[in-house]
Amino acid sequence: MAEGVFNKLALEDGLQDQVQAFSAGLSDACAGKPPDDRAQVAAEKKNYDLSGVRAKKLDPTQLRDYKLIVCMDQSHFDHLMTVCHPDDESKLKLLLYYTNDTEDEELEDPYTKDAEVFDETLHLIESSCRGLLDQLKAQVL
């Protein structure tokens, strides 16, 4: 969901040529598949189109190519810390670092939860993506 949300918000802000999000997972179990139906329903309710988003596996060798690597949860963050080059460790952040809407530090994966949890997750993703875009605009753009 975060890729679709961030890219739509960047487009709305006229920043689509300066910033873009790409998402990837740590395994290839779902590679090529679209987001969970419940994620798509939650996104559609708020006018986010996830139809072009497909799961892909992260290639750790590509981490050097990115200026920022945003992780959904601590386990992803910890894994990437073990595979990234030491010079790239400062690029790693947790998504919820960019929001004040929760005291939680990591975004819980709603996959095993009810559909309503996807709505709550989407709210936190939106808030975090907005915070991240605001920070990027203030720093670089």
C-alpha positions, 0 to 999 in steps of 0.5 A: 500500500505504501508505494501507491500512497506515497506516489499518489501524494507525490503526484498531488504535490507535483513532485513525481519527477523528484521522488518516487517510491518502490516497494519490495519484500524480503522473500519472493513468495508473493513475487508478481502478485498484486496486493492483498484484496483487502489492501486494494479495497481499503485503498480504493475507498480513499482513491488510491489505485494499487492495480499496477503494484506487484510484489517483488523481492528486494535485491540487497545489492541495489540498496546502494542505489537508493537515497532512503530505504523505509521499512514497515517493521523492525524485523525488516529493518534488522534484516536490512541492517545485516545485508546492507553496506555499512555506508548505507545503514543511515539510509534505513528508517522505519515508516512510522518515524514520519508520523505523529499519529501513533506511538508505535514504532513499527507498522504491524502487518495486517495480513492475518487480521480483519479487513478493518485493520487494513483501513487503520494501516492505510491511515498510518501509511498515509500519515507517514507518507505525508510526513516523509514528503513534507520532510523531503520538501523541507530538506531537498526540494 
